[in-house]
């Protein structure tokens, strides 16, 4: 992967130890949401082909 890639504006990445705090927040939000009868919705993940296939294989 090239070194010039940057995440889109507003996208955060969570690595330890910050990821532990993020997981606690997600679990709490899940508890509150389920108690209010909201349920999980999984959204699709779209990855640019240029990030997953080496350039020499793109044709």
C-alpha distance matrix in Angstrom:
0.0 3.8 6.6 8.7 8.0 11.3 13.1 16.1 19.3 21.3 18.7 19.2 17.5 20.0 19.8 23.0 25.6 25.0 23.9 27.5 29.1 27.0 28.1 31.7 31.6 30.2 32.9 35.6 34.7 34.7 38.2 39.5 38.1 39.5 42.8 42.9 42.3 38.8 36.3 32.6 30.7 27.2 25.2 22.5 18.8 17.0 13.2 12.0 11.4 8.7 6.5 8.0 8.8 7.6 9.3 12.1 13.1 13.5 17.1
3.8 0.0 3.8 5.5 6.4 10.0 12.8 15.5 18.4 20.9 18.8 19.6 18.3 21.1 21.0 24.3 26.6 25.9 25.3 29.0 30.3 28.3 29.8 33.2 32.9 31.8 34.7 37.2 36.1 36.4 40.0 41.1 39.7 41.4 44.6 44.5 44.1 40.5 38.3 34.7 32.7 29.4 27.0 24.5 20.9 18.7 15.1 13.3 13.2 9.8 8.5 11.0 11.5 9.8 10.1 13.0 14.8 14.8 18.0
6.6 3.8 0.0 3.8 5.7 8.5 11.7 14.7 17.0 19.4 17.6 17.9 16.7 19.5 19.3 22.4 24.6 23.8 23.7 27.4 28.5 26.8 28.6 31.9 31.5 30.8 33.9 36.1 35.2 35.9 39.3 40.3 39.2 41.1 44.1 44.1 44.0 40.4 38.5 34.9 33.2 30.1 27.8 25.7 22.0 20.3 16.9 15.4 16.0 12.9 11.1 13.8 14.9 13.5 13.8 16.8 18.6 18.5 21.7
8.7 5.5 3.8 0.0 3.8 6.5 10.1 12.4 14.5 17.4 16.2 17.3 16.8 20.0 20.5 23.9 25.9 24.5 24.6 28.4 29.0 27.1 29.2 32.4 31.6 30.8 34.1 36.1 34.8 35.7 39.2 39.8 38.6 40.7 43.7 43.4 43.3 39.7 37.9 34.5 32.5 29.6 27.0 25.0 21.4 19.3 16.2 14.3 15.5 12.2 11.1 14.5 15.7 14.6 14.2 17.5 19.3 18.4 21.3
8.0 6.4 5.7 3.8 0.0 3.8 6.8 9.3 12.0 14.7 13.1 14.3 14.0 17.4 18.2 21.9 23.9 22.3 22.0 25.8 26.4 24.2 26.1 29.4 28.5 27.5 30.8 32.9 31.5 32.2 35.8 36.4 35.1 37.1 40.1 39.8 39.6 36.0 34.2 30.7 28.7 25.7 23.1 21.2 17.6 15.7 12.7 11.2 12.9 10.3 8.6 12.1 14.0 13.9 14.0 17.6 18.7 17.5 20.6
11.3 10.0 8.5 6.5 3.8 0.0 3.8 6.4 8.5 11.1 9.8 11.1 11.4 15.0 16.4 20.1 21.8 19.8 19.7 23.6 23.8 21.5 23.8 26.8 25.7 24.9 28.4 30.1 28.6 29.7 33.2 33.6 32.4 34.7 37.6 37.1 37.2 33.6 32.1 28.8 26.9 24.3 21.7 20.3 16.9 15.5 13.2 12.4 15.0 12.9 11.0 14.4 16.9 17.3 17.6 21.2 22.0 20.7 23.7
13.1 12.8 11.7 10.1 6.8 3.8 0.0 3.8 6.4 8.2 6.2 8.1 8.9 12.6 14.7 18.5 20.2 17.8 17.4 21.2 21.2 18.5 20.8 23.8 22.4 21.5 25.0 26.7 25.1 26.1 29.6 30.0 28.7 31.0 33.9 33.3 33.4 29.8 28.3 25.1 23.2 20.8 18.3 17.2 14.0 13.1 11.5 11.6 14.7 13.6 11.4 14.4 17.5 18.6 19.3 23.0 23.1 21.7 24.7
16.1 15.5 14.7 12.4 9.3 6.4 3.8 0.0 3.8 6.3 5.8 9.0 11.0 14.7 17.4 21.1 22.6 19.7 19.3 23.0 22.5 19.6 21.9 24.7 22.8 21.8 25.5 26.8 24.7 25.9 29.5 29.4 27.8 30.4 33.1 32.2 32.3 28.6 27.4 24.4 22.3 20.2 17.3 16.5 13.8 12.7 12.0 11.9 15.4 14.7 13.2 16.4 19.2 20.6 20.9 24.7 24.7 22.7 25.4
19.3 18.4 17.0 14.5 12.0 8.5 6.4 3.8 0.0 3.8 5.7 8.6 11.6 15.0 17.9 21.4 22.4 19.2 19.4 22.8 21.8 19.1 21.9 24.3 22.0 21.5 25.3 26.2 24.0 25.7 29.1 28.6 27.3 30.2 32.7 31.6 32.1 28.5 27.8 25.1 23.2 21.6 18.9 18.8 16.5 15.8 15.6 15.6 19.2 18.4 17.0 20.1 23.0 24.3 24.4 28.2 28.4 26.4 28.9
21.3 20.9 19.4 17.4 14.7 11.1 8.2 6.3 3.8 0.0 3.8 6.4 10.0 12.9 16.3 19.5 20.2 16.8 16.8 20.1 18.7 15.9 18.8 20.9 18.4 18.1 21.9 22.5 20.4 22.2 25.6 25.0 23.8 26.8 29.1 28.1 28.8 25.3 24.8 22.3 20.8 19.6 17.3 17.9 16.0 16.2 16.5 17.3 21.0 20.7 18.9 21.6 24.8 26.4 27.0 30.7 30.6 28.8 31.4
18.7 18.8 17.6 16.2 13.1 9.8 6.2 5.8 5.7 3.8 0.0 3.8 6.8 10.1 13.4 16.8 18.0 14.8 14.3 17.7 16.9 13.9 16.5 19.1 17.1 16.3 20.0 21.3 19.3 20.7 24.2 24.2 23.0 25.6 28.2 27.6 28.0 24.5 23.5 20.6 19.1 17.4 15.3 15.6 13.2 13.7 13.8 15.1 18.7 18.6 16.3 18.6 22.1 23.8 24.8 28.5 28.1 26.6 29.5
19.2 19.6 17.9 17.3 14.3 11.1 8.1 9.0 8.6 6.4 3.8 0.0 3.8 6.6 9.9 13.2 14.2 11.0 10.7 14.3 13.5 10.9 13.7 16.3 14.7 14.4 18.0 19.3 18.0 19.5 22.8 23.1 22.4 24.9 27.4 27.2 27.9 24.5 23.6 20.7 19.9 18.2 16.8 17.4 15.0 16.0 15.8 17.6 20.8 20.6 17.8 19.8 23.4 25.0 26.4 29.9 29.6 28.5 31.7
17.5 18.3 16.7 16.8 14.0 11.4 8.9 11.0 11.6 10.0 6.8 3.8 0.0 3.8 6.6 10.2 11.8 9.3 8.5 12.3 12.6 10.2 12.5 15.5 14.8 14.4 17.6 19.5 18.7 19.8 23.0 23.9 23.4 25.5 28.1 28.4 28.9 25.6 24.2 21.1 20.6 18.5 17.5 17.7 15.0 16.2 15.5 17.5 20.2 20.0 16.7 18.3 22.0 23.4 25.3 28.6 28.3 27.7 31.0
20.0 21.1 19.5 20.0 17.4 15.0 12.6 14.7 15.0 12.9 10.1 6.6 3.8 0.0 3.8 6.8 8.3 5.9 4.8 8.6 9.2 7.4 9.5 12.5 12.4 12.4 15.2 17.2 17.1 18.2 21.0 22.2 22.2 24.1 26.5 27.3 27.9 25.0 23.7 20.7 20.9 19.0 18.8 19.4 17.0 18.8 18.3 20.6 23.2 23.1 19.7 20.8 24.5 25.9 28.1 31.3 30.9 30.5 34.0
19.8 21.0 19.3 20.5 18.2 16.4 14.7 17.4 17.9 16.3 13.4 9.9 6.6 3.8 0.0 3.8 6.1 5.6 4.9 8.2 10.0 9.4 10.8 13.6 14.5 14.7 16.9 19.1 19.6 20.5 23.0 24.6 24.9 26.5 28.8 30.0 30.6 27.9 26.3 23.3 23.7 21.7 21.7 22.0 19.4 21.1 20.1 22.3 24.5 24.1 20.5 21.3 24.8 25.9 28.4 31.3 31.0 31.1 34.8
23.0 24.3 22.4 23.9 21.9 20.1 18.5 21.1 21.4 19.5 16.8 13.2 10.2 6.8 3.8 0.0 3.0 4.9 4.9 6.3 8.7 9.6 10.4 12.6 14.3 15.1 16.5 18.6 19.9 20.8 22.8 24.6 25.4 26.7 28.8 30.3 31.1 28.8 27.4 24.7 25.6 23.8 24.3 24.9 22.5 24.5 23.7 26.0 28.0 27.7 24.0 24.6 28.0 29.1 31.7 34.4 34.1 34.5 38.2
25.6 26.6 24.6 25.9 23.9 21.8 20.2 22.6 22.4 20.2 18.0 14.2 11.8 8.3 6.1 3.0 0.0 3.8 5.5 5.6 7.3 9.2 10.4 11.7 13.5 15.0 16.2 17.8 19.4 20.7 22.3 24.0 25.1 26.7 28.4 29.9 31.1 28.9 27.9 25.5 26.6 25.2 25.9 26.8 24.6 26.7 26.1 28.4 30.6 30.3 26.6 27.4 30.8 31.8 34.4 37.2 37.0 37.2 40.9
25.0 25.9 23.8 24.5 22.3 19.8 17.8 19.7 19.2 16.8 14.8 11.0 9.3 5.9 5.6 4.9 3.8 0.0 3.8 5.4 5.4 6.4 8.8 10.3 11.0 12.6 14.6 15.9 16.9 18.6 20.5 21.7 22.7 24.6 26.4 27.5 28.8 26.4 25.6 23.2 24.2 23.0 23.3 24.5 22.4 24.5 24.2 26.5 29.0 28.8 25.3 26.4 30.0 31.2 33.5 36.6 36.3 36.2 39.7
23.9 25.3 23.7 24.6 22.0 19.7 17.4 19.3 19.4 16.8 14.3 10.7 8.5 4.8 4.9 4.9 5.5 3.8 0.0 3.8 5.4 4.9 6.1 8.7 9.8 10.3 12.2 14.3 15.2 16.2 18.4 20.0 20.7 22.2 24.3 25.6 26.5 24.0 22.8 20.2 21.2 19.8 20.5 21.6 19.7 22.1 21.9 24.6 27.0 27.3 23.7 24.3 28.0 29.6 32.1 35.0 34.4 34.3 37.8
27.5 29.0 27.4 28.4 25.8 23.6 21.2 23.0 22.8 20.1 17.7 14.3 12.3 8.6 8.2 6.3 5.6 5.4 3.8 0.0 3.8 5.4 5.1 6.4 8.8 9.9 10.7 12.6 14.4 15.3 16.8 18.7 20.0 21.2 22.9 24.7 25.8 23.8 22.7 20.6 22.2 21.3 22.5 24.0 22.4 25.2 25.2 28.1 30.4 30.8 27.2 27.7 31.3 33.0 35.6 38.4 37.7 37.7 41.3
29.1 30.3 28.5 29.0 26.4 23.8 21.2 22.5 21.8 18.7 16.9 13.5 12.6 9.2 10.0 8.7 7.3 5.4 5.4 3.8 0.0 3.8 5.4 5.2 6.4 8.7 10.0 10.8 12.5 14.3 15.6 16.9 18.4 20.2 21.5 23.0 24.5 22.6 22.1 20.3 22.0 21.5 22.5 24.4 23.1 25.8 26.2 29.0 31.7 32.0 28.6 29.4 33.1 34.8 37.2 40.2 39.6 39.3 42.7
27.0 28.3 26.8 27.1 24.2 21.5 18.5 19.6 19.1 15.9 13.9 10.9 10.2 7.4 9.4 9.6 9.2 6.4 4.9 5.4 3.8 0.0 3.8 5.5 5.2 6.2 8.7 10.0 10.6 12.2 14.4 15.5 16.3 18.2 20.1 21.2 22.4 20.0 19.3 17.2 18.5 17.9 18.8 20.7 19.5 22.3 22.9 25.7 28.5 29.1 25.8 26.6 30.4 32.4 34.6 37.8 36.9 36.4 39.8
28.1 29.8 28.6 29.2 26.1 23.8 20.8 21.9 21.9 18.8 16.5 13.7 12.5 9.5 10.8 10.4 10.4 8.8 6.1 5.1 5.4 3.8 0.0 3.8 5.4 5.0 6.1 8.6 9.9 10.4 12.4 14.4 15.1 16.3 18.4 20.0 20.8 18.7 17.6 15.5 17.3 16.8 18.3 20.3 19.5 22.6 23.4 26.5 29.1 30.0 26.7 26.9 30.7 32.8 35.4 38.3 37.2 36.9 40.2
31.7 33.2 31.9 32.4 29.4 26.8 23.8 24.7 24.3 20.9 19.1 16.3 15.5 12.5 13.6 12.6 11.7 10.3 8.7 6.4 5.2 5.5 3.8 0.0 3.8 5.5 5.2 6.2 8.6 9.8 10.7 12.5 14.2 15.5 16.8 18.7 20.0 18.5 18.0 16.7 19.0 19.1 20.9 23.3 22.8 26.0 26.9 30.1 32.7 33.7 30.3 30.7 34.5 36.6 39.1 42.1 41.0 40.7 43.9
31.6 32.9 31.5 31.6 28.5 25.7 22.4 22.8 22.0 18.4 17.1 14.7 14.8 12.4 14.5 14.3 13.5 11.0 9.8 8.8 6.4 5.2 5.4 3.8 0.0 3.8 5.5 5.2 6.2 8.5 10.0 10.7 12.1 14.2 15.5 16.7 18.4 16.5 16.5 15.3 17.4 17.8 19.3 21.9 21.6 24.7 26.0 29.0 31.9 32.9 29.8 30.5 34.3 36.6 38.8 41.9 40.8 40.2 43.3
30.2 31.8 30.8 30.8 27.5 24.9 21.5 21.8 21.5 18.1 16.3 14.4 14.4 12.4 14.7 15.1 15.0 12.6 10.3 9.9 8.7 6.2 5.0 5.5 3.8 0.0 3.8 5.5 5.1 6.1 8.7 10.0 10.3 12.1 14.2 15.3 16.2 14.0 13.4 11.8 13.8 14.2 15.9 18.6 18.6 21.9 23.4 26.7 29.5 30.8 27.8 28.2 32.0 34.5 36.8 39.9 38.5 37.8 40.9
32.9 34.7 33.9 34.1 30.8 28.4 25.0 25.5 25.3 21.9 20.0 18.0 17.6 15.2 16.9 16.5 16.2 14.6 12.2 10.7 10.0 8.7 6.1 5.2 5.5 3.8 0.0 3.8 5.5 5.0 6.3 8.8 9.8 10.6 12.4 14.4 15.2 13.8 13.1 12.1 14.9 15.6 18.0 20.8 21.1 24.6 26.2 29.6 32.2 33.7 30.6 30.7 34.4 37.0 39.5 42.4 40.8 40.3 43.4
35.6 37.2 36.1 36.1 32.9 30.1 26.7 26.8 26.2 22.5 21.3 19.3 19.5 17.2 19.1 18.6 17.8 15.9 14.3 12.6 10.8 10.0 8.6 6.2 5.2 5.5 3.8 0.0 3.8 5.3 5.1 6.3 8.5 10.0 10.7 12.6 14.4 13.3 13.7 13.6 16.5 17.8 20.0 23.1 23.6 27.0 28.8 32.0 34.9 36.3 33.3 33.6 37.4 39.9 42.3 45.3 43.9 43.2 46.2
34.7 36.1 35.2 34.8 31.5 28.6 25.1 24.7 24.0 20.4 19.3 18.0 18.7 17.1 19.6 19.9 19.4 16.9 15.2 14.4 12.5 10.6 9.9 8.6 6.2 5.1 5.5 3.8 0.0 3.8 5.5 5.2 6.0 8.5 9.9 10.6 12.3 10.6 11.2 11.1 13.6 15.3 17.2 20.6 21.3 24.7 26.7 30.0 32.9 34.5 31.7 32.2 36.0 38.7 40.8 43.9 42.4 41.4 44.3
34.7 36.4 35.9 35.7 32.2 29.7 26.1 25.9 25.7 22.2 20.7 19.5 19.8 18.2 20.5 20.8 20.7 18.6 16.2 15.3 14.3 12.2 10.4 9.8 8.5 6.1 5.0 5.3 3.8 0.0 3.8 5.5 5.1 6.0 8.5 9.9 10.4 8.8 8.5 8.4 11.6 13.3 15.9 19.2 20.3 23.9 26.1 29.6 32.3 34.1 31.5 31.5 35.2 38.1 40.4 43.3 41.5 40.7 43.5
38.2 40.0 39.3 39.2 35.8 33.2 29.6 29.5 29.1 25.6 24.2 22.8 23.0 21.0 23.0 22.8 22.3 20.5 18.4 16.8 15.6 14.4 12.4 10.7 10.0 8.7 6.3 5.1 5.5 3.8 0.0 3.8 5.5 5.3 6.2 8.7 10.0 9.7 10.3 11.2 14.7 16.8 19.5 22.9 24.1 27.7 29.9 33.4 36.0 37.9 35.1 35.1 38.8 41.7 44.0 46.9 45.1 44.4 47.2
39.5 41.1 40.3 39.8 36.4 33.6 30.0 29.4 28.6 25.0 24.2 23.1 23.9 22.2 24.6 24.6 24.0 21.7 20.0 18.7 16.9 15.5 14.4 12.5 10.7 10.0 8.8 6.3 5.2 5.5 3.8 0.0 3.8 5.6 5.1 6.4 8.9 8.7 10.6 12.1 15.2 17.8 20.1 23.7 25.1 28.5 30.9 34.2 37.1 38.9 36.3 36.6 40.3 43.2 45.3 48.4 46.6 45.6 48.3
38.1 39.7 39.2 38.6 35.1 32.4 28.7 27.8 27.3 23.8 23.0 22.4 23.4 22.2 24.9 25.4 25.1 22.7 20.7 20.0 18.4 16.3 15.1 14.2 12.1 10.3 9.8 8.5 6.0 5.1 5.5 3.8 0.0 3.8 5.4 5.1 6.4 5.1 7.1 8.9 11.8 14.7 17.0 20.7 22.5 25.8 28.6 31.8 34.7 36.7 34.4 34.6 38.2 41.3 43.3 46.3 44.4 43.2 45.8
39.5 41.4 41.1 40.7 37.1 34.7 31.0 30.4 30.2 26.8 25.6 24.9 25.5 24.1 26.5 26.7 26.7 24.6 22.2 21.2 20.2 18.2 16.3 15.5 14.2 12.1 10.6 10.0 8.5 6.0 5.3 5.6 3.8 0.0 3.8 5.3 4.9 5.1 6.1 8.6 12.1 15.0 18.0 21.5 23.5 27.0 29.8 33.2 35.8 38.1 35.7 35.5 39.1 42.2 44.4 47.3 45.2 44.2 46.7
42.8 44.6 44.1 43.7 40.1 37.6 33.9 33.1 32.7 29.1 28.2 27.4 28.1 26.5 28.8 28.8 28.4 26.4 24.3 22.9 21.5 20.1 18.4 16.8 15.5 14.2 12.4 10.7 9.9 8.5 6.2 5.1 5.4 3.8 0.0 3.8 5.4 7.4 9.6 12.3 15.7 18.7 21.5 25.1 27.1 30.6 33.3 36.7 39.4 41.6 39.2 39.1 42.7 45.8 48.0 50.9 48.9 47.8 50.3
42.9 44.5 44.1 43.4 39.8 37.1 33.3 32.2 31.6 28.1 27.6 27.2 28.4 27.3 30.0 30.3 29.9 27.5 25.6 24.7 23.0 21.2 20.0 18.7 16.7 15.3 14.4 12.6 10.6 9.9 8.7 6.4 5.1 5.3 3.8 0.0 3.8 5.7 9.0 12.1 14.9 18.3 20.6 24.4 26.6 29.9 32.8 36.0 38.9 41.1 38.9 39.1 42.6 45.8 47.7 50.7 48.7 47.4 49.7
42.3 44.1 44.0 43.3 39.6 37.2 33.4 32.3 32.1 28.8 28.0 27.9 28.9 27.9 30.6 31.1 31.1 28.8 26.5 25.8 24.5 22.4 20.8 20.0 18.4 16.2 15.2 14.4 12.3 10.4 10.0 8.9 6.4 4.9 5.4 3.8 0.0 3.8 6.5 10.1 12.8 16.4 19.0 22.6 25.2 28.5 31.6 34.9 37.5 40.0 38.0 37.8 41.2 44.6 46.5 49.4 47.1 45.8 48.0
38.8 40.5 40.4 39.7 36.0 33.6 29.8 28.6 28.5 25.3 24.5 24.5 25.6 25.0 27.9 28.8 28.9 26.4 24.0 23.8 22.6 20.0 18.7 18.5 16.5 14.0 13.8 13.3 10.6 8.8 9.7 8.7 5.1 5.1 7.4 5.7 3.8 0.0 3.8 7.1 9.4 13.0 15.4 19.1 21.6 24.8 28.0 31.2 33.9 36.3 34.4 34.4 37.8 41.1 42.9 45.9 43.7 42.3 44.5
36.3 38.3 38.5 37.9 34.2 32.1 28.3 27.4 27.8 24.8 23.5 23.6 24.2 23.7 26.3 27.4 27.9 25.6 22.8 22.7 22.1 19.3 17.6 18.0 16.5 13.4 13.1 13.7 11.2 8.5 10.3 10.6 7.1 6.1 9.6 9.0 6.5 3.8 0.0 3.8 6.6 9.9 12.9 16.4 18.9 22.3 25.4 28.8 31.2 33.8 31.9 31.5 34.9 38.3 40.3 43.1 40.7 39.5 41.7
32.6 34.7 34.9 34.5 30.7 28.8 25.1 24.4 25.1 22.3 20.6 20.7 21.1 20.7 23.3 24.7 25.5 23.2 20.2 20.6 20.3 17.2 15.5 16.7 15.3 11.8 12.1 13.6 11.1 8.4 11.2 12.1 8.9 8.6 12.3 12.1 10.1 7.1 3.8 0.0 3.8 6.5 9.7 13.1 15.4 18.9 21.8 25.3 27.7 30.3 28.2 27.8 31.2 34.5 36.6 39.4 37.1 35.9 38.3
30.7 32.7 33.2 32.5 28.7 26.9 23.2 22.3 23.2 20.8 19.1 19.9 20.6 20.9 23.7 25.6 26.6 24.2 21.2 22.2 22.0 18.5 17.3 19.0 17.4 13.8 14.9 16.5 13.6 11.6 14.7 15.2 11.8 12.1 15.7 14.9 12.8 9.4 6.6 3.8 0.0 3.8 6.3 9.8 12.6 15.9 19.1 22.4 24.8 27.5 25.8 25.5 28.7 32.2 34.0 36.8 34.5 33.1 35.2
27.2 29.4 30.1 29.6 25.7 24.3 20.8 20.2 21.6 19.6 17.4 18.2 18.5 19.0 21.7 23.8 25.2 23.0 19.8 21.3 21.5 17.9 16.8 19.1 17.8 14.2 15.6 17.8 15.3 13.3 16.8 17.8 14.7 15.0 18.7 18.3 16.4 13.0 9.9 6.5 3.8 0.0 3.8 6.6 9.2 12.6 15.7 19.2 21.4 24.1 22.3 21.8 25.0 28.5 30.5 33.2 30.8 29.5 31.8
25.2 27.0 27.8 27.0 23.1 21.7 18.3 17.3 18.9 17.3 15.3 16.8 17.5 18.8 21.7 24.3 25.9 23.3 20.5 22.5 22.5 18.8 18.3 20.9 19.3 15.9 18.0 20.0 17.2 15.9 19.5 20.1 17.0 18.0 21.5 20.6 19.0 15.4 12.9 9.7 6.3 3.8 0.0 3.8 6.6 9.6 13.0 16.2 18.6 21.3 19.8 19.7 22.9 26.3 27.9 30.8 28.6 27.0 29.1
22.5 24.5 25.7 25.0 21.2 20.3 17.2 16.5 18.8 17.9 15.6 17.4 17.7 19.4 22.0 24.9 26.8 24.5 21.6 24.0 24.4 20.7 20.3 23.3 21.9 18.6 20.8 23.1 20.6 19.2 22.9 23.7 20.7 21.5 25.1 24.4 22.6 19.1 16.4 13.1 9.8 6.6 3.8 0.0 3.8 6.4 9.8 13.0 15.1 18.1 16.8 16.5 19.4 23.0 24.5 27.3 24.9 23.3 25.4
18.8 20.9 22.0 21.4 17.6 16.9 14.0 13.8 16.5 16.0 13.2 15.0 15.0 17.0 19.4 22.5 24.6 22.4 19.7 22.4 23.1 19.5 19.5 22.8 21.6 18.6 21.1 23.6 21.3 20.3 24.1 25.1 22.5 23.5 27.1 26.6 25.2 21.6 18.9 15.4 12.6 9.2 6.6 3.8 0.0 3.8 6.5 10.0 12.4 15.0 13.3 13.2 16.4 19.8 21.4 24.4 22.3 20.8 23.3
17.0 18.7 20.3 19.3 15.7 15.5 13.1 12.7 15.8 16.2 13.7 16.0 16.2 18.8 21.1 24.5 26.7 24.5 22.1 25.2 25.8 22.3 22.6 26.0 24.7 21.9 24.6 27.0 24.7 23.9 27.7 28.5 25.8 27.0 30.6 29.9 28.5 24.8 22.3 18.9 15.9 12.6 9.6 6.4 3.8 0.0 3.8 6.7 9.1 11.8 10.9 11.1 14.0 17.3 18.5 21.5 19.5 17.7 20.0
13.2 15.1 16.9 16.2 12.7 13.2 11.5 12.0 15.6 16.5 13.8 15.8 15.5 18.3 20.1 23.7 26.1 24.2 21.9 25.2 26.2 22.9 23.4 26.9 26.0 23.4 26.2 28.8 26.7 26.1 29.9 30.9 28.6 29.8 33.3 32.8 31.6 28.0 25.4 21.8 19.1 15.7 13.0 9.8 6.5 3.8 0.0 3.8 6.2 8.4 7.1 7.6 10.6 13.7 15.0 18.1 16.4 14.8 17.6
12.0 13.3 15.4 14.3 11.2 12.4 11.6 11.9 15.6 17.3 15.1 17.6 17.5 20.6 22.3 26.0 28.4 26.5 24.6 28.1 29.0 25.7 26.5 30.1 29.0 26.7 29.6 32.0 30.0 29.6 33.4 34.2 31.8 33.2 36.7 36.0 34.9 31.2 28.8 25.3 22.4 19.2 16.2 13.0 10.0 6.7 3.8 0.0 3.8 5.4 5.5 7.1 9.2 11.9 12.3 15.7 14.4 12.2 14.8
11.4 13.2 16.0 15.5 12.9 15.0 14.7 15.4 19.2 21.0 18.7 20.8 20.2 23.2 24.5 28.0 30.6 29.0 27.0 30.4 31.7 28.5 29.1 32.7 31.9 29.5 32.2 34.9 32.9 32.3 36.0 37.1 34.7 35.8 39.4 38.9 37.5 33.9 31.2 27.7 24.8 21.4 18.6 15.1 12.4 9.1 6.2 3.8 0.0 3.8 5.3 5.4 6.0 9.1 9.6 12.5 10.8 8.7 11.4
8.7 9.8 12.9 12.2 10.3 12.9 13.6 14.7 18.4 20.7 18.6 20.6 20.0 23.1 24.1 27.7 30.3 28.8 27.3 30.8 32.0 29.1 30.0 33.7 32.9 30.8 33.7 36.3 34.5 34.1 37.9 38.9 36.7 38.1 41.6 41.1 40.0 36.3 33.8 30.3 27.5 24.1 21.3 18.1 15.0 11.8 8.4 5.4 3.8 0.0 3.8 5.7 5.8 7.2 7.1 10.6 10.0 8.1 11.2
6.5 8.5 11.1 11.1 8.6 11.0 11.4 13.2 17.0 18.9 16.3 17.8 16.7 19.7 20.5 24.0 26.6 25.3 23.7 27.2 28.6 25.8 26.7 30.3 29.8 27.8 30.6 33.3 31.7 31.5 35.1 36.3 34.4 35.7 39.2 38.9 38.0 34.4 31.9 28.2 25.8 22.3 19.8 16.8 13.3 10.9 7.1 5.5 5.3 3.8 0.0 3.8 6.1 7.7 9.1 12.5 11.9 11.0 14.4
8.0 11.0 13.8 14.5 12.1 14.4 14.4 16.4 20.1 21.6 18.6 19.8 18.3 20.8 21.3 24.6 27.4 26.4 24.3 27.7 29.4 26.6 26.9 30.7 30.5 28.2 30.7 33.6 32.2 31.5 35.1 36.6 34.6 35.5 39.1 39.1 37.8 34.4 31.5 27.8 25.5 21.8 19.7 16.5 13.2 11.1 7.6 7.1 5.4 5.7 3.8 0.0 3.8 6.7 9.2 11.8 10.3 10.2 13.7
8.8 11.5 14.9 15.7 14.0 16.9 17.5 19.2 23.0 24.8 22.1 23.4 22.0 24.5 24.8 28.0 30.8 30.0 28.0 31.3 33.1 30.4 30.7 34.5 34.3 32.0 34.4 37.4 36.0 35.2 38.8 40.3 38.2 39.1 42.7 42.6 41.2 37.8 34.9 31.2 28.7 25.0 22.9 19.4 16.4 14.0 10.6 9.2 6.0 5.8 6.1 3.8 0.0 3.8 6.3 8.3 6.5 6.8 10.5
7.6 9.8 13.5 14.6 13.9 17.3 18.6 20.6 24.3 26.4 23.8 25.0 23.4 25.9 25.9 29.1 31.8 31.2 29.6 33.0 34.8 32.4 32.8 36.6 36.6 34.5 37.0 39.9 38.7 38.1 41.7 43.2 41.3 42.2 45.8 45.8 44.6 41.1 38.3 34.5 32.2 28.5 26.3 23.0 19.8 17.3 13.7 11.9 9.1 7.2 7.7 6.7 3.8 0.0 3.8 5.5 5.5 6.8 10.5
9.3 10.1 13.8 14.2 14.0 17.6 19.3 20.9 24.4 27.0 24.8 26.4 25.3 28.1 28.4 31.7 34.4 33.5 32.1 35.6 37.2 34.6 35.4 39.1 38.8 36.8 39.5 42.3 40.8 40.4 44.0 45.3 43.3 44.4 48.0 47.7 46.5 42.9 40.3 36.6 34.0 30.5 27.9 24.5 21.4 18.5 15.0 12.3 9.6 7.1 9.1 9.2 6.3 3.8 0.0 3.8 5.4 5.2 8.3
12.1 13.0 16.8 17.5 17.6 21.2 23.0 24.7 28.2 30.7 28.5 29.9 28.6 31.3 31.3 34.4 37.2 36.6 35.0 38.4 40.2 37.8 38.3 42.1 41.9 39.9 42.4 45.3 43.9 43.3 46.9 48.4 46.3 47.3 50.9 50.7 49.4 45.9 43.1 39.4 36.8 33.2 30.8 27.3 24.4 21.5 18.1 15.7 12.5 10.6 12.5 11.8 8.3 5.5 3.8 0.0 3.8 5.6 7.7
13.1 14.8 18.6 19.3 18.7 22.0 23.1 24.7 28.4 30.6 28.1 29.6 28.3 30.9 31.0 34.1 37.0 36.3 34.4 37.7 39.6 36.9 37.2 41.0 40.8 38.5 40.8 43.9 42.4 41.5 45.1 46.6 44.4 45.2 48.9 48.7 47.1 43.7 40.7 37.1 34.5 30.8 28.6 24.9 22.3 19.5 16.4 14.4 10.8 10.0 11.9 10.3 6.5 5.5 5.4 3.8 0.0 3.8 6.3
13.5 14.8 18.5 18.4 17.5 20.7 21.7 22.7 26.4 28.8 26.6 28.5 27.7 30.5 31.1 34.5 37.2 36.2 34.3 37.7 39.3 36.4 36.9 40.7 40.2 37.8 40.3 43.2 41.4 40.7 44.4 45.6 43.2 44.2 47.8 47.4 45.8 42.3 39.5 35.9 33.1 29.5 27.0 23.3 20.8 17.7 14.8 12.2 8.7 8.1 11.0 10.2 6.8 6.8 5.2 5.6 3.8 0.0 3.8
17.1 18.0 21.7 21.3 20.6 23.7 24.7 25.4 28.9 31.4 29.5 31.7 31.0 34.0 34.8 38.2 40.9 39.7 37.8 41.3 42.7 39.8 40.2 43.9 43.3 40.9 43.4 46.2 44.3 43.5 47.2 48.3 45.8 46.7 50.3 49.7 48.0 44.5 41.7 38.3 35.2 31.8 29.1 25.4 23.3 20.0 17.6 14.8 11.4 11.2 14.4 13.7 10.5 10.5 8.3 7.7 6.3 3.8 0.0
